[in-house]
Amino acid sequence: MDRVIFHCDLNSFYASVELLSHPELRHLPVAVCGDPDSRHGIILAKNEPAKRFGVKTAETIWQARKKCPDLVLLPAHHGKYREFSKKVNGLYQNYTDLVEPFGIDESWLDVTGTLHLFGGDPKALADRLRGEVLRRFGLTISVGVSFNKVFAKLGSDYKKPDATTVISRENFKAMVWPLPVTDLLYVGRAAARAFEKFGIRTIGDLAAFDRESLYTLLGKNGAQLHDFANGLDASPVRPAGQYTPPKSVGNGYTFPRNLQGPEEIRAGIAQLSDQVAARLRKCGMKCQGVSLAIRDPYFRDLSRQKRLEVPTDLGRELTQAAMELAQSCWNMESPVRALTVTAIYLLPAGEAGAQLDLFGGEREEKRRRLEKLEGTMDAIRAKYGPGAITHASAPRDAGKERHAPPPGGHGAYGGE
């Protein structure tokens, strides 16, 4: 039997919450922004009248006011948004215990096991949920109903505001495949540019493309997105607070200027490795392998990976392994636009045993000193901020544009 998954999206969330206190402004174009007194502040959310003027999230206030001179600006109250988010998710819990928040304003619900308690009709239950959120909180939601999480998310985006959209096995090819490929969850700008080179412009184009070729061209993410386009998403709805150990931990930067020469490349790798190691320690994990991806100024990518003899969560050891990869596959005098270091083959730190040898005692003592040193660095950063201490060789202007792996992430702006 197919699952029944809802994706519930609070419409124009930040703006809708603010308008509860300013009902007289509902018919006017309104935007919530970080700093209403600064023309360089950004738009965090906007209501429907503002959307009709073309106001967009994340654009600057002066850009928005060029489109809509009469735009009403309201300051953000993030504590209030968290409070409403918690209350709305509490309401969802009345219908199922499988509620997975996706950012502050969106959640997946798996109602497969409870649907029979509410009449057995998925669309009717989604409509009932929309009505209850409106009555109790004065907010509207759009609900996507489908047999997997990816299509449920597409459904909530399909029609807004205050709508229910059902995407089923019978209709998904007609509804989903004509949509732009960028509408598919986890297809960002970089993936869209890569797809464009192969004539993939719609979700249907992606679904029809040869899966093995996508794997060869774009790796496992390309194959996964092909599966998503064909409705092959079996990922579960995970309740809030349920910890799922990461399968990999990575960091990547596009540098504001190209790195040139082995010293600068090593400095970039060291900075990324240090951050990856800190995240491993925070997760209580060690890695048994390292992956390095290199991008040149012409957006050509090269990636390599290797197994480690001993599991580690030390930045120095990740740096050494990543540098060995770089030296084995890259002309170190060629310019580098972007680097990504990823720790792979993870296991809990308590299960990571070291291989013993004749010099084991000496090496173990050195490892303990390094672990103590990097643990001290973690404590300093926790107290004074992530930039409080770093390697002296780190590029000073690095990290202006940051990459992250697609699954699990969500945008920094909550209010659409």
Secondary structure, DSSP 8 states (H G I E B T S, - for coil): ----EEEEEETTHHHHHHHHS-GGGTTS-EEEES-TT-TT-BEEEE-HHHHHTT--TTSBHHHHHHH-TT-EEEE--HHHHHHHHHHHHHHHTTT-S-EEE-SSSEEEEE-TTTGGGGTS-HHHHHHHHHHHHHHHHS--EEEEEESSHHHHHHHHHHS-SS-EEE--TTTHHHHHTTSBGGGSTT--HHHHHHHHHTT--BHHHHHHS-HHHHHHHHTHHHHHHHHHHTT--------TT-----S-EEEEEEEEEEE-SHHHHHHHHHHHHHHHHHHHHHHTEEEEEEEEEEE-TT--EEEEEEEEEEEE--HHHHHHHHHHHHHHHS-TTS-EEEEEEEEEEEEEGGG------TTHHHHHHHHHHHHHHHHHHHHHHHHH-TTSS--TTS-TT--SEEE--STT---S----
